[in-house]
Amino acid sequence: MISEEEVRHVASLARLGLTEDEVKKMSGQLDAILESIDQIGELDLEDVPPTANALNLTNVLRPDEPHECLPPEEALSTAPDAADDLFAVPRID
């Protein structure tokens, strides 16, 4: 289904540098993935409701509650560089 040229094209779009061995391997793997998707497409899913989470979980995290802030001296105590009570980082051009 997927040609090696198509794999090279997709790899180029994704900015992936693949060797020729990787291109051949990916071609076979992508074929297997597409065959699996085709099998799913053959299923009768008319009565299956769309689902975002199959486990039907709700938020399992603790409530977000405000706490005291760290004093600037403590927050910056392990920083490699600080200036005016701020983290100093290299400039990005």
N, C-alpha and C positions, 0 to 999 in steps of 0.2 A: 504494500500500500504506500509506504513512505519511501521515496527514493533517497539515495545518499545526497543528491543535489539539494533536495528539500531540507534535509538535516543540516547541510552546510548553510543554507539560507537562513533557517531559524536560528542556528548558532550565531551567525553574523548579526542578526537583529538583536539577539540577547548579549552580544559582545562576548561570546564564549570562544575561546581558542581550542578547537578540538583537533586531535591527531586523526590520521586516517583510520587507525584502529578504533578510536572512539566514535568516529562517524559511522563505521560499519556496525559497531555494537549498538549505538543509539538508534540506528535504523530499525534493527530487530526489536529493540525494546519499545520503541514508539509504535511499531506494528502491533505488538502484543497489547499495548494500552488501548489503541484504537479498536482492536477486536473486542476487548472487554467492554468498551463503551457501546459498540454495536450490539452486543448481547444485552446490555441494559436497555437499549432502545427497543428491543424486541419484546420486552415485558409489557404486560397490560397493567398500567399504573393509573388507570382511570379513577379508581376509588381510593387512591392513596393521597392523603392531604399533603401539601407542601410542608416541609419541616426545616427549620433553621438549626434545631438542636434535637437530635434523636433521644436524648436522655431527659428532656424537659426539666432542666435544672434552672433554678433561679440564682440570683447573685449569691455566691458562697463566700464573699469577702466580708470582713468586718465593716461596720459602719465607719464612714469617714468623719472623724470628729476632730476639731481643732485642738492643738496642743501648743504648749509654750515653744517659742522659737529658740534655737541655739543662739547664744551670744556670738557676735561676729568673731571674737577672739578664739572661741572654741571651734567654730565652723572652719576658720582659716588655719587652725593649728597644724594641720597636716598638709596644707597646700604648698606646692613647690615655690609659688610666688604669689604675692598679694600686693594690692595697691589701693589705698583709700577704702579699706574694709570691703574690698571686692576681690574675687579670684582674678589673677592676671594670667592671660593666655596669649600665645603667639598670634600675631596678626595673620589672617588668611587673605591672600591676594587673589 
